[in-house]
């Protein structure tokens, strides 16, 4: 059981790396256009994504102690607070939406993603855990977009998600850098 970890096709960032180097203008339009179709139902998308994540990656439940109540052995959940899960899922989807809306501004997007990565470190989230969300997000996008989720749209979303993972990882591995000044990174 569990999702196969996706391979990330995007190299680790350097101080001059920008989204337009890995995502075409057409792919930006595909992601932003598909987001327009689903942005009014983030609760549904978010629940699909997180319930799928919990189904395919049950060990991930342990990083959500306020949402998933586990028994004393941390083996079986005794309760999932669906209202709290939906609130968290909507927050995550709103963050994803902010990223989608910022695809034309790599500097701002990179700063936000680094900051999100730094925040997730405080919650004991590791970079490999972020990558595990892609198959569930992919599933959710497919469920909500249906016939509009073409192979081209999927590939564009995968590239965006890989980019998100790379910059969140950068924040996780550099919790003390200023997200607005990535020139501190000497890679």
C-alpha positions in Angstrom: 0.0 0.0 0.0 1.1 3.6 -0.5 1.8 5.9 -3.3 4.9 5.4 -5.4 7.0 8.5 -4.7 7.0 10.6 -7.9 10.2 11.5 -9.5 10.9 15.2 -9.5 11.9 16.4 -12.9 12.9 19.8 -11.6 16.5 20.4 -10.5 17.2 21.8 -7.1 16.9 25.6 -7.3 19.7 28.0 -7.8 19.3 31.7 -7.0 18.4 32.4 -10.6 15.9 29.6 -11.2 12.4 30.7 -12.3 9.3 28.9 -13.2 9.3 30.0 -16.8 12.5 27.8 -17.2 10.5 24.7 -16.5 6.9 25.6 -17.5 5.8 26.9 -20.9 3.3 29.7 -21.4 0.8 27.1 -22.7 1.2 25.0 -19.5 0.6 28.1 -17.3 -2.6 28.7 -19.3 -3.7 25.1 -18.8 -3.1 25.1 -15.1 -4.7 28.5 -14.6 -7.6 27.6 -16.9 -8.3 24.4 -15.1 -8.1 26.2 -11.7 -10.8 28.5 -12.9 -13.1 25.5 -13.4 -12.6 24.2 -9.8 -11.8 27.1 -7.6 -15.4 27.6 -6.4 -15.5 24.1 -5.0 -12.3 23.9 -3.0 -14.0 22.0 -0.1 -14.9 19.1 -2.4 -11.5 19.0 -4.0 -9.6 19.3 -0.7 -11.7 16.5 0.9 -11.2 14.2 -2.0 -7.4 14.8 -1.9 -6.9 14.3 1.8 -9.3 11.3 2.2 -7.4 9.7 -0.7 -4.1 10.6 0.9 -5.2 8.9 4.2 -6.5 5.9 2.2 -3.3 5.4 0.2 -0.8 6.6 2.8 -2.3 5.7 6.1 0.9 6.5 8.0 0.4 10.2 7.0 -2.5 10.4 9.4 -0.1 10.7 12.3 1.0 14.1 11.2 -2.6 15.4 11.7 -3.1 14.8 15.4 -5.9 17.4 15.7 -7.8 15.9 12.7 -7.2 12.2 13.1 -7.5 10.8 16.6 -5.3 7.6 16.8 -5.5 4.8 19.4 -2.7 4.5 21.9 -0.6 2.3 19.6 -0.9 4.9 16.8 -2.3 2.0 14.6 -6.0 2.8 14.0 -7.8 6.0 13.9 -10.6 6.3 16.4 -12.1 9.3 14.8 -11.6 11.7 11.9 -12.9 15.2 12.5 -14.3 15.9 9.0 -15.1 19.5 9.7 -11.5 20.2 10.8 -10.2 18.1 7.9 -12.3 20.2 5.5 -11.1 23.5 6.9 -7.5 22.3 6.6 -8.1 20.9 3.1 -9.6 24.3 2.0 -6.6 26.1 3.5 -4.2 23.9 1.5 -6.3 24.3 -1.7 -6.4 28.1 -1.2 -2.6 28.0 -0.9 -2.4 26.0 -4.1 -4.7 28.6 -5.7 -2.4 31.4 -4.6 0.4 29.5 -6.2 -1.5 29.0 -9.4 -2.4 32.7 -9.5 1.2 33.6 -9.0 2.6 31.5 -11.8 3.6 34.7 -13.7 5.7 36.0 -10.7 8.4 33.4 -9.9 10.1 35.6 -7.3 6.9 36.1 -5.3 5.9 32.4 -5.7 9.3 31.1 -4.7 9.2 33.3 -1.6 5.8 32.0 -0.6 6.8 28.4 -1.2 10.0 28.7 0.8 8.0 30.2 3.7 5.4 27.4 3.5 8.2 24.9 3.6 9.6 26.6 6.7 6.2 26.5 8.4 5.8 22.8 7.6 9.2 21.9 9.2 7.7 23.2 12.5 4.9 20.6 12.1 7.4 17.8 11.6 6.6 17.5 7.8 9.5 16.2 5.8 10.1 16.9 2.0 9.4 13.3 1.0 6.0 13.6 2.7 5.1 16.6 0.5 5.9 14.5 -2.6 3.4 11.9 -1.4 0.5 14.3 -1.8 0.9 14.4 -5.7 -0.9 11.1 -6.5 -3.8 12.2 -4.2 -3.9 15.7 -5.7 -3.7 14.2 -9.2 -6.7 11.9 -8.3 -8.7 14.8 -6.9 -8.1 17.0 -10.0 -9.2 14.1 -12.2 -12.3 13.6 -10.1 -13.3 17.2 -10.1 -12.3 18.3 -13.6 -13.4 15.0 -15.2 -13.1 15.3 -19.0 -11.3 18.6 -18.7 -8.4 16.8 -17.0 -6.5 15.9 -20.2 -3.0 14.5 -20.4 -1.7 17.9 -21.2 -3.4 19.5 -18.2 -2.1 16.6 -16.0 1.5 17.1 -17.2 1.3 20.9 -16.6 -0.1 20.3 -13.1 2.7 17.7 -12.4 5.3 20.3 -13.4 3.8 22.9 -11.2 3.6 20.5 -8.3 7.2 19.4 -8.8 8.2 23.1 -8.7 6.2 23.6 -5.5 7.9 20.6 -3.9 11.4 21.9 -4.8 10.8 25.3 -3.2 9.0 23.9 -0.1 12.0 21.5 0.3 14.3 24.5 0.1 12.4 26.2 2.9 12.4 23.0 4.9 16.1 22.5 4.6 16.9 26.2 5.2 14.5 27.2 8.0 16.5 30.3 8.9 16.8 32.0 5.5 14.7 35.0 4.6 12.2 33.7 2.0 12.3 37.1 0.3 16.1 37.0 -0.1 17.1 33.6 -1.6 20.4 35.0 -2.7 21.5 33.6 0.7 21.4 30.2 -1.0 24.8 29.3 -2.4 23.9 26.4 -4.6 
